Amino acid sequence: MTTNLPASHAKQVAEFLQKQRTARGRLIFALDATASRQPTWDASVQLQAQMFEEAGKIGGLEVQLVY
């Protein structure tokens, strides 16, 4: 289903999308560091390291830690 937006909305959408293309990525870490999560924690350490390496190649991330 395709919907035609009014011109004013189309302009707002285009401006929003342009801003997102030029903005840095954002990431929130939420973690549960209990001992029962050790196997999952070990796997996530490897994946997150790869993610940060790739993010560094394209300009980085803004990161917030939630615990």
C-alpha positions in Angstrom: 0.0 0.0 0.0 1.5 3.4 -1.1 0.3 6.6 0.5 1.1 10.0 -1.0 2.0 12.5 1.8 1.0 16.1 1.7 4.0 18.3 0.5 4.6 19.6 4.0 4.8 16.1 5.5 7.0 14.9 2.7 9.4 17.7 3.4 9.5 16.9 7.1 10.1 13.2 6.4 12.9 14.1 3.9 14.5 16.4 6.5 14.3 13.8 9.2 15.9 11.1 6.9 18.7 13.5 5.9 19.5 14.2 9.6 19.6 10.5 10.3 22.1 9.9 7.5 24.5 12.4 8.9 24.0 11.5 12.6 26.3 9.1 14.5 24.8 5.8 15.5 23.5 5.4 19.1 23.6 2.4 21.3 22.3 1.7 24.8 23.8 -1.2 26.7 21.5 -2.9 29.2 23.2 -5.7 31.1 22.6 -8.5 33.5 26.0 -9.6 34.8 25.0 -12.4 37.1 27.1 -15.6 37.2 24.3 -17.6 35.6 24.8 -15.6 32.4 28.5 -16.4 32.0 28.3 -18.4 28.7 26.1 -15.7 27.2 28.4 -13.0 28.5 31.5 -14.7 26.9 29.7 -14.8 23.5 28.5 -11.2 23.7 32.1 -9.9 24.5 33.3 -11.3 21.2 30.3 -9.9 19.2 30.5 -6.5 20.9 34.2 -6.2 20.1 33.5 -6.9 16.4 30.6 -4.4 16.5 32.8 -1.6 17.9 35.5 -2.3 15.4 33.0 -1.9 12.6 31.4 1.2 14.1 34.8 2.8 14.4 35.3 2.4 10.7 32.2 4.4 9.9 32.5 7.2 12.4 31.7 5.7 15.8 28.8 5.4 18.2 27.3 7.3 21.0 27.0 4.9 23.9 25.0 4.9 27.1 25.3 2.2 29.8 22.2 1.1 31.7 22.7 -1.3 34.6 
